Amino acid sequence: MTAAYQRHRLVGVLLAVLVMILIDHLHSPTFAFNMGNGRAESALVQRDASACAPCGAPCPSTRE
């Protein structure tokens, strides 16, 4: 019987794949955009402090 499916080898391969996916995700433009570091402003940095709603939407009385 072959030793190709030993537990420590399987866990090692899965951890290596997880690390590669995590590195790819952290260096992606989508992640940078969602964190506010992209070339466009995200909703988190566009919030209006004087708005009524917590999401930054204008008050119903000020809508046109």
C-alpha positions in Angstrom: 0.0 0.0 0.0 1.3 3.4 -0.9 1.8 6.3 1.6 0.5 9.0 -0.7 -2.5 9.8 1.5 -0.9 10.3 4.8 -2.7 12.8 7.1 0.2 15.2 7.5 0.8 15.4 3.7 -2.9 16.0 3.1 -3.1 18.8 5.7 0.1 20.3 4.3 -1.2 20.4 0.8 -4.5 21.9 1.9 -2.8 24.6 4.0 -0.5 25.5 1.1 -3.6 25.9 -1.2 -5.3 28.0 1.5 -2.2 30.2 1.8 -2.1 30.7 -2.0 -5.8 31.6 -2.1 -5.3 34.1 0.8 -2.3 35.7 -0.8 -4.2 36.1 -4.1 -7.2 37.5 -2.3 -5.2 40.1 -0.3 -3.5 41.3 -3.5 -6.6 41.6 -5.6 -8.0 44.9 -6.8 -11.4 44.0 -5.5 -10.0 43.6 -1.9 -8.2 46.9 -2.2 -11.3 48.6 -3.4 -13.5 47.2 -0.6 -10.9 48.4 1.9 -11.0 51.9 0.5 -7.5 51.7 -1.0 -8.6 51.4 -4.7 -8.7 54.1 -7.3 -12.3 54.8 -6.7 -13.9 55.9 -3.5 -16.0 53.2 -1.7 -19.2 53.8 0.1 -17.3 53.8 3.4 -15.4 56.9 2.6 -18.4 58.7 1.0 -20.6 58.7 4.0 -22.1 62.1 4.9 -21.9 62.9 8.6 -24.9 65.1 8.4 -27.2 62.5 6.8 -30.2 61.0 8.6 -29.6 57.4 7.7 -26.6 55.5 9.0 -25.7 54.5 5.4 -25.3 58.1 4.4 -28.6 58.5 2.5 -30.1 62.0 2.5 -33.1 62.9 4.7 -36.5 62.5 3.0 -37.1 66.2 3.4 -34.0 67.1 1.4 -34.6 64.8 -1.5 -35.7 66.3 -4.8 
